[in-house]
Amino acid sequence: MPSGSAEVKHYHQKARQFFFVLSGEATIEIAGKRQVLHQHEGVEILPNVPHQIFNESQQNLEFLVISQSPSHGDRIVAS
């Protein structure tokens, strides 16, 4: 994820997700609260919880997102 970029705020009705930072620094907003994740840190997001990931750092961000059940077709944009 390039520096200065962000994903759109959304949630999943069924999928629970785990975000894990491989390199860089991620700012993630979960249910309106922001936290910063550094390399080798992660966070779980439960279904129906609005979330958004940002790269507010000067370096590229690499991360994994693991979804259970699959999140394809389960994403709802939040306002």
N, C-alpha and C positions, 0 to 999 in steps of 0.2 A: 504494500500500500504506500503510495508516494507521500512525501512530506506535504502537509497542508490539506490532505484529502479526508473525506468522511463518507460513511455509508448513510443511507437514509434511515431515519428512525422507524422501527417496525417491531412486530411481535409475531410469534407463531402460536397457533391454537393447540397444536399437539406436540410439536418438537421441543425437547429440552436440549440446550446447547452448552458446550464447553469451549471457551476461547482460551488458547494457550499461545503465549508470545514466544516465538523462536528467536527473533532479534529485533532490536529497536525498543520503542516505548509506545504503548497504546493507551489512549484515554478512552474509557468506555463509560457510557451513561446507561444506568440500569434503573428503571422506575424513577427517573428524575434525579438520581444521585450519581455524581461522577467519581471515578477512581482511576488511578494510573497503574498500569501493569507494566513491569519491566521484564527483561529477558528471563525465561523459565518460570514465569508466574502465569496463573490462569484463574478463570472465574466461571462458575456455572450460572446459567440463566434458565429459569423455569418457564414452562409454557404460559402464554398470556401476559408476559411481562415485557413492556416496551423497552427497547434497547437500541443503542447506536454506538458504533466505534469510530474513533477519530485518530488521525495521526497528526498531532500538534507539534511533533518534534521536527528537528532539522534533518533526520535520517529516514531512510525507508523503513517500513515496518513489515515484518514477516510474521504471520501467525497461522495457527490451525484453528479450524472450527469443526467440532465433532457434534453431529446432531443425532438424536435418538428420539423418536423415529425420524426418517429422512425429512428434511425441511422443504424439499421441492414441492411447490404448490400449496405450501402452508404459511406463506409470508403475507402479512397484512400490514400495509403502510399505516403508521400512526401519525397523528398530528401533534 
